[in-house]
Amino acid sequence: MIPQAEVAGFFERILPRLGLNERESTDFRAAWLPRFHDAPYYFITFLPRETIDRLAPLVVTPKPDVVIRVLMDFRPCRQENPSRRRIFPGLPSDAGSLWWNGEGYYGERPPVR
């Protein structure tokens, strides 16, 4: 669980650990931070690379030396729930190709089709 006031700092700390350089981290924060303003807490997790590859296969030609894929899942929360854990997979730091996406749920999780 991340308090709303700490989301920006959390991204600043975690995005480099996921392999994003400063420009990529800035772009990620610019795209996603505006979505973190409605709740006092957020459950934020990043899916492991194996899960991302299974859910969204990616083929890039010509094949880059390194591919970094970041998939964030987040949910706004009205109260803190310390039992929720965060997942921070390690990824390489030199990006030949970068792919990131995120998914947020504001109510019931949509049905899987």
VEXVEX-595779 format. One line per field, with one value per residue: residue number from 1; residue in one letter; chain; z, x, y of N, C-alpha, C in turn. Coordinates in pm, whole numbers, plus 50000, padded with zeros to 5 digits. Atoms other than C-alpha are relative to their C-alpha. Example, Ala and Ser with C-alpha at 12.3 -4.5 7.8 and 13.67 -1.06 7.14 Angstrom:
BEGIN
k	(1/2)
r	(A/S)
c	(A/A)
n.pz	(50000/49994)
n.px	(50089/49918)
n.py	(49881/49881)
ca.pz	(50780/50714)
ca.px	(51230/51367)
ca.py	(49550/49894)
c.pz	(50000/50073)
c.px	(50090/49923)
c.py	(50120/50109)
END
This chain:
BEGIN
k	(1/2/3/4/5/6/7/8/9/10/11/12/13/14/15/16/17/18/19/20/21/22/23/24/25/26/27/28/29/30/31/32/33/34/35/36/37/38/39/40/41/42/43/44/45/46/47/48/49/50/51/52/53/54/55/56/57/58/59/60/61/62/63/64/65/66/67/68/69/70/71/72/73/74/75/76/77/78/79/80/81/82/83/84/85/86/87/88/89/90/91/92/93/94/95/96/97/98/99/100/101/102/103/104/105/106/107/108/109/110/111/112/113)
r	(M/I/P/Q/A/E/V/A/G/F/F/E/R/I/L/P/R/L/G/L/N/E/R/E/S/T/D/F/R/A/A/W/L/P/R/F/H/D/A/P/Y/Y/F/I/T/F/L/P/R/E/T/I/D/R/L/A/P/L/V/V/T/P/K/P/D/V/V/I/R/V/L/M/D/F/R/P/C/R/Q/E/N/P/S/R/R/R/I/F/P/G/L/P/S/D/A/G/S/L/W/W/N/G/E/G/Y/Y/G/E/R/P/P/V/R)
c	(A/A/A/A/A/A/A/A/A/A/A/A/A/A/A/A/A/A/A/A/A/A/A/A/A/A/A/A/A/A/A/A/A/A/A/A/A/A/A/A/A/A/A/A/A/A/A/A/A/A/A/A/A/A/A/A/A/A/A/A/A/A/A/A/A/A/A/A/A/A/A/A/A/A/A/A/A/A/A/A/A/A/A/A/A/A/A/A/A/A/A/A/A/A/A/A/A/A/A/A/A/A/A/A/A/A/A/A/A/A/A/A/A)
n.pz	(50000/50010/49980/50121/49997/50021/50128/50089/49947/50023/50140/50018/49946/50056/50146/50037/49963/50104/50120/50078/49982/49950/50097/50000/49871/50008/50086/49926/49895/50063/50049/49897/49875/49995/49964/49857/49922/49945/49881/49905/50013/50123/50011/50127/50021/50135/50034/50044/50145/50056/50008/50109/50128/50024/50023/50115/50074/50074/50099/50054/50105/49957/49858/49925/49905/49872/50000/49866/50001/49867/49994/49867/49961/49881/49954/49892/49876/49904/49874/50015/49976/50003/50045/50145/50026/50129/50076/50072/50068/50051/50145/50041/49997/50131/50084/50145/50032/49877/50011/49869/50002/49865/49993/49871/49979/49912/49946/50015/50109/50117/50027/50094/50117)
n.px	(50085/49925/50083/50009/49894/49870/49997/49895/49872/49994/49962/49861/49911/50017/49985/49863/49978/50065/49919/50025/49904/50064/50101/50111/50068/50074/50117/50091/50064/50088/50119/50076/50027/50131/50106/49988/50040/50134/50009/49892/49899/50004/49930/49927/49911/49948/50003/49873/49978/50057/50145/50023/49976/50111/50123/49987/49878/49943/49898/49939/49903/49904/50002/49906/49913/50071/50140/50053/50146/50051/50146/50043/50139/50024/50138/50017/50050/50048/49926/49877/50010/49859/49980/49973/49857/49958/49910/49901/49905/49879/49989/49873/50000/49975/50116/49995/50139/50075/50146/50064/50144/50055/50142/50055/50139/50065/50120/49986/49911/50081/49995/49899/50062)
n.py	(49882/49876/49881/49918/49899/50063/50072/49945/50045/50145/50019/49955/50104/50135/50008/50039/50141/50080/49989/49879/49892/49877/49953/50095/49984/49874/50025/50087/49918/49902/50070/50070/49928/49934/50096/50032/49883/50014/50085/49974/50104/50078/50126/49994/50113/50015/50141/50057/50003/50123/49980/49903/50068/50093/49925/49912/50034/49887/50032/49879/50032/50100/50027/49914/50070/50008/49956/49977/49991/49966/50002/49961/50019/49919/49983/49903/50059/49900/50014/50076/50143/50041/50138/50001/49994/49947/50087/49920/50087/49936/50000/49941/49855/49941/50030/49994/49975/49980/50013/49995/49984/50009/50029/49961/50039/49906/50063/50144/50041/50039/50144/50047/50060)
ca.pz	(50000/49905/50055/49775/49883/49838/49493/49302/49529/49502/49122/49142/49350/49176/48805/48784/48963/48686/48428/48310/48249/48357/48036/48038/48409/48347/48063/48277/48566/48331/48188/48513/48805/48702/48770/49137/49298/49401/49692/50011/49935/49633/49594/49324/49186/48879/48704/48647/48297/48243/48310/48076/47798/47843/47852/47575/47348/47176/46857/46755/46429/46419/46762/47008/47242/47545/47588/47902/47965/48260/48342/48644/48819/49066/49269/49472/49836/50096/50386/50434/50414/50516/50408/50039/49911/49629/49359/49221/48964/48866/48504/48307/48309/47944/47727/47362/47350/47613/47652/47946/48023/48323/48433/48705/48849/49007/49089/49020/48810/48454/48343/48169/47816)
ca.px	(50000/50130/49983/49870/50123/50407/50319/50551/50845/50765/50783/51110/51262/51116/51128/51510/51506/51276/51533/51396/51644/51572/51388/51178/51099/50995/50764/50613/50547/50399/50159/50054/50080/49765/49564/49670/49467/49127/49212/49417/49606/49696/49784/50054/50230/50438/50387/50685/50832/50719/50358/50379/50523/50242/49965/50098/50351/50583/50784/51025/51219/51508/51548/51699/51982/51760/51383/51237/50868/50687/50325/50178/49856/49704/49388/49274/49202/49004/49203/49546/49570/49922/49862/49887/50238/50425/50609/50932/51092/51451/51503/51815/51924/52025/51716/51729/51350/51108/50742/50531/50166/49941/49598/49390/49062/48823/48541/48479/48740/48607/48521/48796/48699)
ca.py	(50000/50339/50658/50892/51156/50904/50765/51003/50920/50549/50572/50767/50485/50179/50268/50265/49927/49802/49910/50246/50526/50887/50986/50669/50713/51074/50966/50691/50931/51192/50934/50769/51013/51208/50889/50877/51152/51014/50783/50812/50486/50278/49914/49913/49610/49531/49199/48968/48961/48600/48700/49000/48784/48529/48791/49013/48842/49088/49046/49321/49306/49344/49191/49444/49348/49415/49444/49598/49543/49698/49620/49794/49699/49941/49987/50285/50202/50397/50256/50106/49728/49620/49260/49356/49293/49468/49279/49428/49201/49279/49376/49470/49832/49886/49914/49822/49831/49957/49861/49971/49967/49980/49881/50039/49925/50169/49931/49569/49393/49360/49006/48813/48720)
c.pz	(50000/50031/49875/49995/49969/49866/49910/50045/49981/49856/49977/50049/49921/49850/49956/50034/49898/49866/49918/50028/50039/49905/50001/50130/50002/49916/50071/50106/49940/49953/50113/50125/50003/50041/50150/50085/50073/50132/50096/49991/49865/50019/49862/49993/49853/49972/49955/49847/49936/49981/49886/49865/49967/49964/49872/49925/49913/49906/49943/49899/49951/50153/50072/50094/50133/49981/50145/49987/50143/49992/50145/50017/50125/50029/50106/50121/50096/50134/49976/50035/49992/49952/49850/49977/49864/49936/49919/49931/49953/49849/49962/49989/49866/49905/49852/49949/50131/49970/50139/49983/50143/49993/50138/50007/50104/50059/49995/49884/49882/49975/49900/49885/49924)
c.px	(50089/49904/50005/50114/50138/50013/50112/50138/50021/50042/50145/50098/49991/50029/50143/50031/49936/50071/49979/50107/49922/49890/49877/49919/49916/49874/49896/49924/49902/49870/49912/49968/49865/49886/49998/49964/49867/49989/50115/50114/49984/50077/50064/50092/50044/50008/50137/50006/49935/49849/49967/50014/49887/49873/50003/50130/50045/50108/50049/50106/50062/50002/50102/50086/49928/49858/49957/49850/49954/49848/49960/49852/49980/49851/49995/49938/49961/50071/50122/49976/50142/50024/50026/50149/50026/50097/50094/50099/50122/50005/50132/49992/50026/49889/50034/49861/49924/49852/49946/49854/49953/49852/49953/49854/49938/49872/50021/50094/49914/50012/50110/49931/50098)
c.py	(50123/50115/50089/50101/49943/49928/50052/49955/49850/49973/50040/49894/49870/49993/49972/49854/49906/50013/50126/50104/50128/50050/49909/50010/50128/49984/49914/50081/50100/49935/49949/50080/50072/49907/49968/50121/49983/49924/50032/49898/49931/49870/50001/49879/49998/49851/49952/49990/49877/50014/50096/49930/49902/50075/50082/49969/50118/49949/50131/49957/50130/49989/50090/49917/49977/50051/50014/50015/50021/50002/50023/49969/50084/50007/50108/49931/50112/49991/49913/49854/49944/49858/49991/50020/50061/49903/50088/49908/50078/49988/50063/50151/50066/49961/50011/50029/50010/49992/50011/50028/49992/49974/50040/49963/50091/49945/49850/49971/49957/49849/49968/49930/49916)
END
